[in-house]
Amino acid sequence: MLNIIRLALACLLWLWLPASQAADSGWLQSPQNQHAKVRLRADTSNGVETRVLLTVELEKGWKTYWRSPGEGGIAPKIAWQGDPPVATWFWPVPQRFDVGGISTQGYHDRVTLPIVLKRPIPRQLAGTLTLSTCSNVCVLTDYPFSLDLSAPNDAQFNHDFAQAMGQVPIASGMVDSVRAGYQNGELQISAERAAGWQQPELFFDTLEDASLGHPKVSHNGAQLQARIPVSDGWGEAAPDLRGKTLRLVVSDGGVAQEATLTVGAPLGLSPVSGFPLWQAVLMALAGGFILNLMPCVLPVLGMKLGSILQVEHRDRRSVRLQFLASSGGIVASFMALALLMTLLRLSNHALGWGIQFQNPWFIGFMVLVTLLFSANLFGLFHLQLSSALNTRLATHNGNGLSGHFWQGAFATLLATPCSAPFLGTAVAFALAAPLPVLWGMFVALGIGMSLPWLFIAAWPALALRLPRPGRWMNGMRLALGLLMLLSSLWLLSLLSNHIGKQLTLIAGAVLMLGLLLAIWRRLGWRTATSVMLLVGLALLIGSFSAGLWRQPLHDKINWQPLSEQAITQALTQHKRVFIDVTADWCVTCKVNKLNVLMRDDVQKALSADDVVALRGDWSRPSAAISAFLQQRGSAGIPFNQIYGPGSPNGEVMSPLLSRDAVLQALSTAQGTEP
């Protein structure tokens, strides 16, 4: 009797042991990675194929990766021993992890991956699983395993396999339709679902030579749309994805569907902004209006004063017409910018506010324009269009309106290196919108900038209260001419990035010599000498203060090149990150540098051991910086953002920095020490 009991206990123990229930590796761990353990089980009960379950358990705060990890990471992989079988992996719906601007796709806590092997399998199935796990650091671990397929089958396996397959996206039935399009570094997705959307998510397989960022998803009723920033991952221009095959997963409310699409032409999606169109229009009006107050619009203010001084007929009608003409020039110039953005979009080029100042031909054109305006204010000549048009660019006696129109137009072009509160948001909204909305937004920007002009046109009495024209106007015109001349010289200095400093100095010397000779012949030696002395004094002051505007010698900050990898690396080391995207042609950037970044307390804060300062120079076209700004919904500079343990998603600063705002954001980013 005792022997029978012992035999029964032995049988029960044999049935209970996991290794004897079925082909089971048991839980495997590595001495090099105590944060993860894996288990492989196999079943051959159907006689046609071998089914395998790979289970991964992770400690809290650790993750592993989907079949397409995203912008970082490595998917799990098995190197089979002997003749490798034909393995089909099934992937449950992943999650998205975003750290420092890097978007990855994977799993945390626990995940089970079903695998089906088609080829006849030997009795011993062996191989090595390579698993990448990440937290603040990443560990790549190998797990050798061996499964005895001759072991008895386990009834629990069928249940576990069916449960794991239930987490795999279905092939159809969830989404009614889904389309993909591409334009200018942006992948676009449009999907319809009759049941509506709750909290949809999108996951993408890797495309050749392309890196897909975090999708911006919006939905309204049955409609879903998403925009995904695209780069090549190496700082070069984003590849054209049109015609390529895209494999994606759409997930919502515990249900997911996988789809394979061919990327086509742009879909013409409405902007993904988090606010309705009417709010964007109000932002455009406010941003355009505030643009009048920005430091880089100082030359524009001179042109406005010049317009007022030319009002010699002191009647309301002439004043109103002149300021309406200037407003028309501003709006027309913004429409010209909208046309430029349209052409760039259709030709799949980068879009951004002020990017025309990256083109040396445009800068040269603006140098000549401001120089001609300066010469006009000096009284050397009056610019005229062709006789066929029978209009004049600038007129005596204020009878013509074309001069006021062109003043408004060129004033706008001079203002475009600036960014202002509300302006960046409005421009980003416009550049992401369909073309009709883009044009409407740029018209709203033009109306916003022309509001002061329209205000005077509505109440001409404001202009009529100015003193009557007299000899004092000659001095004022000379001062405005010098102001425009300095603007021309500043624009000329921007060419040094394209043609070199030596050629820039030669060009400047030739222009100045020609202008001074013209002044000498036109106004006489006394006036010419006065102009030469004033210009010489301005250049002397400018030479002594140039260090304040171009890479100051007392800048103690250890600036590093801007990249997404640098942000991620700093965050993994629990450091704070200060980002500064600037350009030589951005006057607001220089004002921020002089008034905020050069201050001793800010310098000290940015030089701390736990702060990494990253700077991107957008003086010349850069696909990497364009993609960086686009991923953050920005279309212009200056752009400043602060990351840290307390600000893992990054805090975007106002275009006009303040000392208190920078120091407070740096303090918030520091967070609490663990």
Secondary structure, 3 states (H helix, E strand, C coil): CHHHHHHHHHHHHHHHCHHHHCEECCCEEECCEEEEEEEEEEECCCCCCEEEEEEEEECCCCEEEEEEEECCCCCCEEEECCCCCCEEECCCCCEEEEECCEEEEEEECEEEEEEEECCCCCCEEEEEEEEEEECCCEEEEEEEEEEECCCCCCHHHHHHHHHHHCCCCECCCCCCEEEEEEECCEEEEEEECCCCCCCCEEEECCCCCCEECCCEEEEECCEEEEEEEEECCCCCCCCCCCCCEEEEEEEECCEEEEEEEECECCCCCCCCCCCCHHHHHHHHHHHHHHHHHCHHHHHHHHHHHHHHHCCCCCCHHHHHHHHHHHHHHHHHHHHHHHHHHHHHHHCCCCCCCCHHHHCHHHHHHHHHHHHHHHHHHCCCCCCECCCCCCCECCCCCCCCCHHHHHHHHHHHHHHCCCCCCCHHHHHHHHHHCCHHHHHHHHHHHHHHHCHHHHHHHHCCHHHHCCCCCCCHHHHHHHHHHHHHHHHHHHHHHCCHHHHCHHHHHHHHHHHHHHHHHHHHHHHCHHHHHHHHHHHHHHHHHHHHHHHHHCCCCCCCCCCEECCHHHHHHHHHCCCEEEEEEECCCCHHHHHHHHHHHCCHHHHHHHCCCCEEEEEEECCCCCHHHHHHHHHCCCCCCCEEEEEECCEEEEEECCCCCCHHHHHHHHHHHHCCCC
